[in-house]
């Protein structure tokens, strides 16, 4: 059974050749192994559409050629960055799933500074275009923690997403849940949208990191509070397990991991316990030894 590309776009070398489903599965599995992103067979055409442009930019005649380029070219790190940018889903907005953010502001931050004099580090993993870490920064400011030593680390595997995050400029769609008074307080109008206040934006350190690469995330995972929300919905269970296992290797005992409301780790890892914190649920890193890890 051959699969053709919907609405192919012509290039100097013609349209990309159609591939059998089996060859697309090979490409899908390679991407899954490297990035964690998973496309079931009903979404292989979606994957093909997203990869058509980077493949043609390398003058590949088909996605099979592109597969060989990604798999066997020793100098292909830049190409994998293009793949990540092409597949990245940047559908996010300010003030999303706020019960979890409120739990941090009301419970975890006060508890930290009651027991520690050292700075608190919070990691926003898979931060996309930056709305989540900015939400955290605003919520901490509104909660009276703006002058405390809190560092927000934000990472994503997509260079394009990080580029947007670093500008701090957002269009109307990002503001659909943010109260108007907070938008007026923390953002200034720009020709391209609205820009976050520089004093708030400067509290966030943006970095590039693939959640499946241990040496890229191990320092971030030492943060006692980790947000990794609405990214695992694009991963297979096996890739989720790989990611949270890497987190668990570095996360301190008793540290907190927030995932999206529609995501569950209950059957995927023995390293965390699900706990209720205010109106939110959070995964807490079990003490070493209780689960053999």
C-alpha positions as CSV (number, residue, x, y, z in Angstrom):
1,X,0.0,0.0,0.0
2,X,1.6,3.3,-1.1
3,X,1.0,6.6,0.7
4,X,1.1,9.8,-1.3
5,X,1.7,13.2,0.2
6,X,-1.4,15.4,0.4
7,X,-1.1,18.7,-1.4
8,X,2.6,18.3,-2.4
9,X,4.5,21.4,-3.0
10,X,6.7,21.6,-6.1
11,X,10.4,22.3,-5.8
12,X,13.2,22.6,-8.3
13,X,13.6,18.8,-8.1
14,X,9.9,18.0,-8.3
15,X,7.7,16.7,-5.6
16,X,8.9,14.2,-3.1
17,X,8.3,10.6,-4.1
18,X,5.6,8.7,-2.3
19,X,6.7,6.0,0.1
20,X,5.1,2.8,1.3
21,X,3.7,2.9,4.8
22,X,6.4,0.6,6.0
23,X,9.2,3.0,5.0
24,X,7.4,5.8,6.8
25,X,7.2,3.6,9.8
26,X,11.0,3.3,9.7
27,X,11.3,7.1,9.7
28,X,8.7,7.4,12.4
29,X,10.6,4.9,14.6
30,X,13.9,6.7,14.1
31,X,12.3,10.0,15.2
32,X,10.7,8.2,18.2
33,X,14.0,6.8,19.3
34,X,15.8,10.2,19.0
35,X,13.1,12.7,20.1
36,X,10.4,10.7,21.8
37,X,7.7,12.1,19.6
38,X,5.5,9.3,18.3
39,X,3.1,9.1,15.3
40,X,0.7,6.2,15.1
41,X,-0.2,4.9,11.7
42,X,-3.3,7.1,11.4
43,X,-0.9,10.2,11.7
44,X,1.9,9.1,9.4
45,X,0.7,11.5,6.7
46,X,0.8,14.3,9.2
47,X,4.4,13.4,10.0
48,X,5.2,13.3,6.2
49,X,3.7,16.7,5.6
50,X,5.8,18.2,8.5
51,X,9.0,16.7,7.2
52,X,8.5,17.5,3.5
53,X,10.0,21.0,3.7
54,X,13.2,20.1,5.5
55,X,13.7,17.1,3.3
56,X,13.3,19.1,0.1
57,X,15.7,21.8,1.5
58,X,18.4,19.0,1.5
59,X,17.4,18.1,-2.1
60,X,16.1,14.7,-1.0
61,X,14.0,12.9,-3.7
62,X,12.0,11.1,-1.1
63,X,11.6,10.8,2.7
64,X,13.5,7.6,2.3
65,X,16.5,9.6,1.3
66,X,15.9,11.9,4.3
67,X,15.7,8.8,6.5
68,X,19.2,7.7,5.4
69,X,20.5,11.3,5.9
70,X,19.2,11.4,9.5
71,X,20.3,7.9,10.3
72,X,23.8,7.7,8.7
73,X,25.1,11.2,8.2
74,X,27.7,11.6,11.0
75,X,27.3,15.4,10.8
76,X,23.6,15.7,11.1
77,X,23.0,17.4,14.4
78,X,21.8,20.5,12.6
79,X,19.4,18.4,10.5
80,X,17.9,16.9,13.7
81,X,17.3,20.5,14.9
82,X,15.3,21.2,11.8
83,X,13.3,18.0,12.4
84,X,12.5,19.1,15.9
85,X,11.5,22.6,14.7
86,X,9.2,21.0,12.1
87,X,7.5,18.6,14.5
88,X,7.4,21.0,17.5
89,X,3.9,21.8,18.8
90,X,3.8,25.3,20.2
91,X,0.2,25.4,21.2
92,X,0.3,27.0,24.6
93,X,-0.8,30.1,26.4
94,X,-0.5,32.1,29.6
95,X,-2.3,31.1,32.8
96,X,-2.8,27.5,31.7
97,X,-3.8,24.8,34.3
98,X,-3.3,27.3,37.1
99,X,-4.2,25.1,40.0
100,X,-0.7,23.6,39.7
101,X,1.0,27.0,39.6
102,X,-1.0,28.1,42.6
103,X,0.1,25.0,44.5
104,X,3.7,26.1,43.9
105,X,3.1,29.7,45.0
106,X,1.0,28.8,48.0
107,X,2.6,25.6,49.3
108,X,6.0,24.7,47.8
109,X,7.7,28.0,47.7
110,X,6.8,28.9,51.4
111,X,7.9,25.4,52.5
112,X,11.2,25.8,50.6
113,X,12.1,29.1,52.2
114,X,11.0,27.9,55.6
115,X,13.6,25.1,55.5
116,X,16.3,26.6,53.2
117,X,18.4,29.8,52.8
118,X,19.6,28.7,49.4
119,X,17.9,29.9,46.1
120,X,15.0,27.8,44.8
121,X,15.3,26.5,41.3
122,X,12.2,25.7,39.1
123,X,12.5,23.9,35.8
124,X,10.0,24.4,33.0
125,X,10.8,21.5,30.7
126,X,9.5,21.6,27.1
127,X,8.7,25.3,27.6
128,X,7.8,25.9,23.9
129,X,7.6,29.6,23.2
130,X,7.8,30.5,26.9
131,X,4.3,31.1,28.1
132,X,4.7,28.6,31.0
133,X,7.8,30.0,32.6
134,X,6.5,33.5,32.2
135,X,3.3,32.5,33.9
136,X,5.4,31.1,36.8
137,X,7.4,34.3,37.0
138,X,4.2,36.5,37.1
139,X,2.5,34.2,39.6
140,X,5.5,34.4,41.9
141,X,5.5,38.1,41.6
142,X,1.8,38.3,42.4
143,X,2.2,36.0,45.3
144,X,4.8,38.2,47.0
145,X,7.8,36.2,46.1
146,X,9.3,38.5,43.5
147,X,12.2,39.6,45.7
148,X,13.2,36.1,46.8
149,X,16.1,34.2,45.2
150,X,14.1,32.0,42.8
151,X,15.6,31.0,39.4
152,X,13.4,29.7,36.6
153,X,15.1,27.4,34.1
154,X,13.3,26.9,30.9
155,X,14.3,24.5,28.2
156,X,13.0,23.1,24.9
157,X,14.4,20.9,22.1
158,X,13.3,23.3,19.4
159,X,15.6,26.2,18.6
160,X,12.7,27.9,16.8
161,X,10.5,27.8,19.9
162,X,13.3,29.1,22.1
163,X,13.9,31.9,19.6
164,X,10.3,33.1,20.1
165,X,10.6,32.6,23.9
166,X,13.7,34.8,24.1
167,X,12.0,37.7,22.3
168,X,9.3,37.8,24.9
169,X,6.8,39.1,22.4
170,X,3.4,37.3,22.1
171,X,0.3,37.6,19.9
172,X,-3.3,37.7,21.0
173,X,-3.8,33.9,21.1
174,X,-1.3,33.5,24.0
175,X,-3.4,35.9,26.2
176,X,-6.8,34.1,26.0
177,X,-6.7,33.0,29.7
178,X,-4.6,35.8,31.2
179,X,-6.7,38.3,33.3
180,X,-6.8,41.7,31.6
181,X,-5.3,43.5,34.6
182,X,-2.3,41.2,34.6
183,X,-1.7,41.7,30.9
184,X,-1.8,45.5,31.4
185,X,0.5,45.2,34.4
186,X,3.2,42.9,32.9
187,X,3.1,43.5,29.1
188,X,3.6,46.5,26.9
189,X,2.1,46.8,23.4
190,X,4.5,46.1,20.5
191,X,3.9,46.2,16.7
192,X,4.1,42.4,16.6
193,X,2.0,41.9,19.8
194,X,2.8,42.5,23.4
195,X,6.1,42.2,25.2
196,X,6.7,40.9,28.7
197,X,8.3,43.3,31.1
198,X,12.1,43.0,31.0
199,X,12.5,42.6,34.8
200,X,10.2,39.6,34.7
201,X,11.6,38.1,31.5
202,X,15.2,38.4,32.9
203,X,14.4,36.0,35.7
204,X,14.1,33.1,33.2
205,X,17.1,31.3,31.7
206,X,16.3,29.7,28.4
207,X,18.3,26.7,27.2
208,X,18.2,24.0,24.6
209,X,17.6,20.5,25.9
210,X,16.3,17.2,24.6
211,X,14.3,15.4,27.4
212,X,15.7,12.0,26.3
213,X,19.4,13.0,26.5
214,X,20.7,12.6,30.0
215,X,23.6,15.0,29.9
216,X,21.4,17.7,28.5
217,X,18.8,17.5,31.3
218,X,20.6,16.1,34.4
219,X,21.4,19.5,35.9
220,X,17.9,20.9,35.2
221,X,16.4,17.7,36.8
222,X,18.1,18.5,40.1
223,X,15.6,21.3,40.6
224,X,13.2,20.6,43.4
225,X,10.2,21.7,41.3
226,X,9.8,20.5,37.7
227,X,7.0,21.3,35.2
228,X,6.8,19.0,32.3
229,X,3.3,19.6,31.1
230,X,1.5,18.6,27.9
231,X,4.5,17.2,26.2
232,X,4.0,13.5,27.1
233,X,0.8,13.5,25.1
234,X,3.0,13.4,22.0
235,X,5.2,10.6,23.4
236,X,4.7,6.9,23.4
237,X,4.5,5.2,26.8
238,X,8.0,3.8,26.3
239,X,9.4,7.3,25.6
240,X,7.6,8.7,28.6
241,X,9.2,6.0,30.7
242,X,12.6,6.8,29.3
243,X,12.2,10.5,30.1
244,X,10.9,10.2,33.6
245,X,13.5,7.6,34.4
246,X,16.1,10.2,33.4
247,X,14.4,12.8,35.6
248,X,14.3,10.4,38.5
249,X,18.1,9.8,38.3
250,X,18.7,13.4,39.2
251,X,15.6,14.7,41.1
252,X,16.2,15.0,44.8
253,X,14.1,12.9,47.2
254,X,10.8,14.7,47.9
255,X,11.0,16.9,44.8
256,X,7.9,17.6,42.8
257,X,7.1,16.8,39.1
258,X,4.0,18.4,37.5
259,X,2.6,16.9,34.3
260,X,-0.4,17.9,32.3
261,X,-3.9,17.3,33.6
262,X,-4.5,14.7,30.9
263,X,-1.2,12.9,31.4
264,X,-0.6,10.1,33.9
265,X,2.6,8.4,35.1
266,X,0.9,6.0,37.5
267,X,1.6,2.8,35.5
268,X,4.8,4.0,33.9
269,X,7.3,4.5,36.8
270,X,7.8,3.3,40.4
271,X,9.9,6.3,41.3
272,X,7.1,8.8,42.1
273,X,4.0,8.9,44.3
274,X,1.0,10.9,43.2
275,X,-0.1,13.4,45.9
276,X,-2.8,16.1,46.2
277,X,-1.5,19.6,46.9
278,X,-4.3,22.1,47.3
279,X,-6.5,21.8,44.1
280,X,-3.7,20.1,42.1
281,X,-2.0,16.7,41.8
282,X,1.7,16.3,41.7
283,X,4.2,13.5,41.4
284,X,6.7,13.4,44.4
285,X,10.0,11.7,44.0
286,X,10.1,8.8,46.4
287,X,13.1,8.5,48.8
288,X,15.8,6.2,47.4
289,X,15.6,2.7,48.6
290,X,11.8,2.5,48.9
291,X,11.5,1.2,45.3
292,X,14.9,-0.3,44.8
293,X,16.3,2.7,42.9
